[in-house]
Amino acid sequence: MRKSIAWRQLRVLVSVSSLTLGVVGAGSTQASAAGHGCPAGEIFATNNTAIVTDPADPRLKTSLTRFDHEVRGIIRTNGARPGASKLLDGIFWSGALKQATYERSREFDVNKVGQDGLHHVASVIAKRYHQESVLTFRCLPRSSPETEAVEIQAPGVSAPRLRHELLANPEARDELGGGSVTLDRRLILVVPLADLSLAEKFTKNLGVDWNTVEVRYGDREFVS
């Protein structure tokens, strides 16, 4: 997502729309599974290149409006169609610094695009804004051989609550790396499929009813 610790931590992120279909999650509980309503692809990105360790840093208040317009232009110029865009507050754990880092970013829905096209758009964004990597996610059937990640969306989580739980949970901060929330308090985690059970436990520790959670299966890529 940016030239920082955030994406070196891998394992994370956030934001999307509501879906239907019930499906068994990781274990005995159930969550709503994404079967319809997914965009062709999603891109999580920022134009920030600094490492922010103070949650009160004024740079975290930016709306990234110009960045939003610029990325939409990049998407169009490269043959895809921009969809909705959401502002995100990201909280990530830095193993190197041994502390949390913070980032304001955006999630972009991308339509009329395939796997190669999504990769190309993300690479253009990464180079233009000097990012180490930009995260992409594609929804796929749960049974697809390409499915290796999940995007988990959970309502009712604030940025301070996410920060508190991340700092208090060494397993989650080391394995999941962090996460993001939308301005309307929706948590989104993009994690390897193998970490779904841990992500479920972490989400429940945040006070979320797993029956209200939405899960999208697919693949993710960190594009540089």
Protein Blocks (a to p, Z undefined) as FASTA:
>chain_A
ZZcfklmngmpaedddddehidddedjbdcdddfbhpafbdcdddfbfbdcfbfklmklm
pgolmmmmmmmmmmmmnopacddddddddddddfklopacdddddddddehiafklmmmm
mmmmmmmnopabdcddddddfklmkbcbdcdddehiafklmmmmmmmmmklmmmnopacd
dfkopacddddfklmmmmmmmmmmnopafklpccddddddddZZ
